[in-house]
Amino acid sequence: MQLRAYAISVRGPHAPMLDPTSVQVSDHQLVLLTGYPGPGHVAAALGLSGRLRPDGGEVKLDGRSDAGVLRRTVAVVDAPGITEPDDALPVRLVVGEELAIAGRKAGRKAVQDWLDEHDAAEHADKRFEHLPVATRTRLLAELTVARPEVRAVILTMPDRLGGDPHGWYGVGRDLASRGYGVIITCAETSARLLGVPAAQMGSVEPPEPVQVEPAAPVESAIPIESARPIEKEAEVEA
């Protein structure tokens, strides 16, 4: 799978929301897309996923321009005002709704089993807004990839919620290690803290994405919550 956007732009009612931007990602790859916090992040995520037709440029999946295929294949996670959950809802209810959207069993037992499987049972009755940022991002990402056709994931501005960027970056690395193409939109400050090359909104010259090795077998995998900070891991080849 290759998702490639070339010089996509989005006009707003009074000013550009997204200046011409290029980015690409394939299976087992992770790329940061940085820009000033604001509507450009949502515009980029919606344009890349076929949910918004760009005013300029093109988006192709495996060389084809098909908005319907993009919508089914490219998932947008936690986009403000679009795909973010109601923060007042308990985690249990959000999980049930997302499982139902994915076409999976969504009754009380199914929800509890899913939370147990993802080491999140302790959060079941918390309001979603009370989750740590990395946990929130991980749960929403896992619920999203429960949809069988999803092959690429866009984590949208997780740094808007604060916290350590290594947490949500670890979520993205885990998804990429499992074969997904992952784009994370964030502020330039976050990319600098991570020390990772990033594509930039308003630039048509993106860097090469980070290539992530396939995940280790389940019995030897390290949970995200216990992983070491990224700067102490083995060097990532860009």
N, C-alpha and C positions, 0 to 999 in steps of 0.2 A: 504494500500500500504506500502510495505517495500522495500527500496533500500539498499542493503548491499554489500559492497566491502571488500574482505578479502585479505590482503597482495598483492594488485596490484602494479606492478612496470612497468616502461617504460624505455627502453634503448635509449640513444641518440647516434649520430654518434661518439662522442668522450668520453662521460661520461654518467652516469645515469641521466635521466631527473626526474625520480620519484623513490625513494627507496620504498621498500615494505611498503604499507600504508593500514590501515583498517579504514573504516568509515561506519556508517549506519544511516538511517533516515527513519521515517515513517510519515503518515499523522499527521498534527498538530504539527510537530516537526521542530526544527531549530538547526543546528549544525555549528559551525565554524571549518574550516579545515585550519590550519596555516602552513606556510612554508616560507623559504627565498624567497623574490621576484624574479621571474624568470620563466623559462619555466615549472617548476614543476606544477604550478597552472593550466596552460592550459592543460598539460598532464593529470592531475588528472580529470579536468572537462570533457575532451574528453573521457577518459577511463571510467568514471562513467556513461556517457551518451551513450555508445555504438558506439561512433564515432571514436574511436581508440581502437584497440585490445591490451590489456596489454601484456607485455612479460612474466609476471608472475602473479599469483593470479587469482581471479575470481570476477565477478560482477554479482549479481543476483537481479532480481526484483520479489518480491513475490515468491522467491524460484526457479525461472527459469532463465536460462542463454540464452537470446535471444537478440542479438544486434539490430535487427529490432524493437522489442518492446521497448527497451531502447531508441532508437533514437526518437521514436514517443512520448514517455511518459516523458522522462527526458530532460528538456530544459536547454541549456547553454546560459546565459545572459552576453553579453558584454565581451566575451573572446578576449583579444588582438590578432589582426591579423586573427581572425576566425569569430566571430559573432558581433564584435563591429561595429557600423555604421561609415560611412565616416564622420568625424567630420566637414568637410567643408559644408556638406549638411544642408539645413534648416530643422528644426524639422518637418514641415508640410510634406516634401517629405519622410523623414524617416518613419513617421507614416503611410503614404499611402503605402509604400513598405511592411511594416510589416503587415498591415491589409490584403493586397493582399495575402501574404504568409499564413496567417491564414485562408484564404478562405472567408474573409468578404468583404463587399463593401468597395471600396477604392477610390471612386471619391472625388472631392473637398468637396462636402457637407458632405459625410460620414466622411472624415477626420476632418472637422470642428466640426461636432457633437461629434466625439470621444474626441477631445481636450476639448470641452466644458464640456463633461461628467467627464473628469478627471482633471478639474480645471487647464488646461494648455493652454488655448487659447492665453494668453499673450506671450507665447513662440513660437507661430506658425512660425514666420519668422526669428527667431534667428538661427544662425549656431549651430549645435548640440554641438560643443565644448564649447559654451558659457553658457550652462546650469549648474546650481549648481549640485554638485555631487549627492546629495540625489534625486533631481528632475530627473536627467538623469537616475539614477538607477530605480526609480519608474516607469517612462514612459516605459523604455525598458522591465521591468518586466511585466507591465500590457499588453504590446503588445504581449509578449511571452505567457502569460496565456490566451490570446484570442484564442489560438489554442485549440480546444476542447479536445484533448487527453492528454494534459499535466497534469501530476499529481505531478511531482517533479521539482524543479527549482534550478539551480546552479548559484549563482551570483559570477562572476569570478573577483577576485582582485579589488573590487571597491575602495579600499584604495590607489591604484596606482595613482588615480586622486586627492588625497589630501582630504581636508575637514574633517568635524567631523564624526568619525565612527558611532556615535549614529544615524546619518541620514540614512545611508544605512542599519544599523542594524534594525532600525525601519521599513524599507521596508520589510526586511526578516520576522520580527515578524508579520507584517500585512498579508503577504502571508500565513504564517503558521497558523494564526488565521482563515483563510478562508479554511483550510483543506489541503493545499499543504505541501509536505515535502520539506524543504529548506536547502541547504548547501551553505555556504558562504566561499570562499577561501580568506584568507587575511594574512597579516604579523602577527607575534607573538605580536608585539607592539600594534597592534589594539585590539587584544583579551585582552591584559592586561589593556588597557584603558577602555574597556567595562566591565572588571571584570567577564568575562564569561568563563567557562571551554571549552576547545577546543581540538579537535582531532589534531594530528600533522602528517605532511608528514614525512614518515620514521618511523612511529610507527604502530605496529599492535595491540595496546591496546587502542582503542578510549574510551572516556568518554561517559556517557549517554547524548543523545541530550536534549536540552531544550524543554519541553512540553509547548505548547502555547494553551491557552483556545480558544474555538470558538469565532469568531468575534461577537461583539454586533450588534443588529439590526441597519440598516443603519441610522435611524433617531437619534440614540444616539452615533454613532461612532465618534471618534476624528480624524480629518484629520492628516496625517503624519506630515505635515509642522508645526502643532500647538501642537504636542505631546511634553510632558516634556522630558528632558533627561532621559535616561534609569535608571540612578542611583537614580532618584527621583520617579520612578514608583514603584508600588507594587513589592515586591521581586519575582523573577522568580525562580521557583523550577527546579533544574537541575535533 
